[in-house]
């Protein structure tokens, strides 16, 4: 599936732009991932940074709450899939917190630009 080009940030009430991407949990297409549920789609500037690790850990620790409310989590940064996986493993090893939700690798920044995140 080709990523749709959008010139402005999506607004409340707009249909979320669709995209396909490589994530820490495997390939995904957003329209399939969000089918029948809400999605909290958040971005972070870089893996291995303290604030991003704290924020992502907070989402991970509350994942049961979100699941009970029919809400999936989805992260994104412009780091590579290899960096994401190394970071997920390092956080899990050091803190016991597992980022079980997908994190999109967006090296070409297509998804970030599609959602006005840059």
N, C-alpha and C positions, 0 to 999 in steps of 0.2 A: 504494500500500500504506500502510496506517495503521501508525503506530508503536505497539507494544505497551507498555502501562504496567506498570512493575515497581516495587514498593515497596522492595525491598532490592537491594543489589549482587549481581550474579550471582556464584556461587561455582564453584570448580573442580569440573568434572563437569556443571555446568548447561549446557543448550543456550544458546548465545549469542542474546540477543534480536535479532529482525530489525528493520530500519528501512530507510526510503528517505531519501535526502538528496542535496543538491547538493554536489558536490566540485570541486576544482581540475581534475579530469580529466573532468568531466561528471556527469550524474545517475547514481546507483547505488542498488542494493538490496543490503544486506549479505549476504543469503542467496545471491544470485547471485555476488557478489564472492568469497565464501569457499568456494564449491563446489569440493571436491576438494583443498583446501590448508589450511594453517595460516594464521592471520592474527595479526600483532602489531599490536594496536590501542592507540595511545598518544595522550595528549592533552597540550596545552601551554596555558598560561594566556592568552597573547597573542602575536600576530604582532609582528615587529620588536623583540623583546627578545633580549639577548645570549645568555642561557642556552638559550632555546628554539631560537635559530638554531644554536647549537653542537650541541645534541642532535639536531635534525632533520638537520643536515648529516652527523652520524655515521651515522644510519640510511641516508641517501641514499648515502653513500660505501660502505656495506656492503651495498647492495641486491643486488649479484650473489651474495654469500654467501647471503643469505636466499633468493633465487630458486633457488639450487642445492639448497636444503633444503626446497623446496616450501612456502615461507613468503612471504606477501604482507605488505606494510606498509600501514598506514592511519592517518593522523593526524586529529586533531580539535581544534578550539577553538571558542569561542563568537563568534569574529570573523566578519565577513561574507565572502562569496565574493570580493568586490572587494579586500578587505584581504589575503586569502590569496594571490590572484593577484599583487598588487603586491609582496608579500613574497617569494614564490617567484621572481619576475622580478628583484627587487633582489639577493637572495642569489646567484642565478645570474650576474648581471652583475658583482657585486663579487668573488665567490670562485670562479666557475666550477662550483660545485656546483649540480646541478639536483635539486630534490625531484620526482622522477618518479612518485612514489606519490600517490594521492588524499589530499587533506586536506578533511575534512568541515566545511562551514560550519554552525554550530549556534546561530544567533542566538536561537532560542526555547528553547534549552537542553534540548530533549526527549531528544536522544540522550545528552547528558551525564548527565541524571538517570536515564535508562534503565539506564545502566551504572554508576551510583553514582560518577561522576567529580566531582560537586560536593558 
